[in-house]
Amino acid sequence: MRRAKVGLIDGAGNTPAHLAAAVLALEGLVTQASPGKPNYPAHRAGHVLVNCRGGRSRSVVVLAIYLHLRAPGTFPTLDSAVSHIRRARGNSDTYPLPPMLDLARAVLASGSLPALLRG
């Protein structure tokens, strides 16, 4: 099992670079090919768990950006990805928190991530 922690805070206070780093960390975990080493456990592809304390705001925004950029045919907008995750997690429409959604839109508007995520 591999894990990564990105210290986003709930609500306002995160930077676009920090949120983009979380999305890129997810991309790295999902797409990394490990050649293996004799003294390491064998690496195999598997499931990914993305969570924050409540599973309603930070993790939803990271996943929504990732899904929107990696599967634009299925999730043509950020809002379509957010709606999908809300349904899957049973979250209300009050989440993600507005500052996190605003930050996600700013990250997408910057145009920096699509070139780094292989679509």
FENKA-V343960 format. One record per pair of residues at least 12 apart in sequence whose ideal C-beta (glycine too) atoms are under 10 Angstrom apart, sorted by the first residue. I is the first residue (numbers start at 1). J is the second residue. Records with the same first field share a line. If there is no record, write none. Layout:
I: J ; J
//
This chain:
1: 41 ; 46 ; 49
2: 28 ; 29 ; 32 ; 34 ; 43 ; 46 ; 48
3: 29 ; 48 ; 49
4: 21 ; 22 ; 25 ; 26 ; 28 ; 29 ; 50
5: 22 ; 25
6: 18 ; 19 ; 21 ; 22 ; 23 ; 24 ; 25 ; 26 ; 52 ; 58 ; 62
7: 21 ; 22 ; 58
8: 21 ; 22 ; 52 ; 57 ; 58 ; 59 ; 61 ; 62 ; 100 ; 103
9: 52 ; 58 ; 99 ; 100
10: 52 ; 53 ; 54 ; 56 ; 57 ; 58 ; 96 ; 97 ; 99 ; 100
11: 57 ; 58 ; 96 ; 97 ; 98 ; 99 ; 100 ; 103
12: 97 ; 98 ; 99 ; 100 ; 102 ; 103
13: 99 ; 103
14: 58 ; 61 ; 99 ; 100 ; 103 ; 107
15: 103 ; 106 ; 107
16: 103 ; 104 ; 105 ; 106 ; 107 ; 108 ; 109 ; 110 ; 112 ; 113
17: 107 ; 110 ; 112
18: 103 ; 107
19: 58 ; 61 ; 62 ; 65 ; 100 ; 103 ; 104 ; 106 ; 107 ; 113
20: 62 ; 65 ; 103 ; 104 ; 106 ; 107 ; 108 ; 110 ; 112 ; 113 ; 116
21: 62
22: 50 ; 52 ; 58 ; 59 ; 61 ; 62 ; 63 ; 65 ; 66 ; 107
23: 61 ; 62 ; 63 ; 64 ; 65 ; 66 ; 68 ; 69 ; 70 ; 104 ; 107 ; 108 ; 113 ; 116 ; 117
24: 66 ; 112 ; 113 ; 116 ; 117
25: 50 ; 62
26: 48 ; 50 ; 59 ; 62 ; 63 ; 65 ; 66 ; 70 ; 117
27: 66 ; 69 ; 70 ; 113 ; 116 ; 117 ; 118
29: 48 ; 50
30: 45 ; 48 ; 66 ; 70 ; 117
31: 45 ; 70 ; 117 ; 118
32: 45
33: 45
48: 63 ; 66
50: 62 ; 63 ; 66 ; 85
51: 63
52: 96 ; 100
54: 89 ; 91 ; 95
55: 85 ; 89 ; 90 ; 91 ; 95
56: 85 ; 86 ; 89 ; 90 ; 91 ; 92 ; 94 ; 95 ; 96 ; 97 ; 100
57: 91 ; 94 ; 95 ; 96 ; 97 ; 98 ; 99 ; 100 ; 101
58: 96 ; 97 ; 100 ; 103
59: 85 ; 89 ; 96 ; 100
60: 81 ; 82 ; 84 ; 85 ; 86 ; 88 ; 89 ; 91 ; 95 ; 96 ; 97 ; 100 ; 101 ; 104
61: 78 ; 81 ; 82 ; 85 ; 95 ; 96 ; 97 ; 99 ; 100 ; 101 ; 102 ; 103 ; 104 ; 105 ; 107
62: 85 ; 96 ; 100 ; 104
63: 81 ; 82 ; 84 ; 85 ; 88 ; 89
64: 77 ; 78 ; 79 ; 80 ; 81 ; 82 ; 83 ; 84 ; 85 ; 86 ; 96 ; 100 ; 101 ; 104 ; 108
65: 78 ; 81 ; 82 ; 103 ; 104 ; 105 ; 107 ; 108 ; 113 ; 117
66: 81 ; 113 ; 117
67: 80 ; 81 ; 82 ; 84 ; 85
68: 80 ; 81 ; 82 ; 84 ; 104 ; 108 ; 113 ; 114 ; 117
69: 81 ; 107 ; 108 ; 113 ; 114 ; 116 ; 117 ; 118 ; 119
70: 114 ; 117 ; 118 ; 119
71: 84 ; 119
72: 114 ; 119
73: 119
77: 108
78: 101 ; 104 ; 105 ; 107 ; 108
79: 101 ; 104 ; 105
81: 104
82: 95 ; 96 ; 100 ; 101 ; 104
//
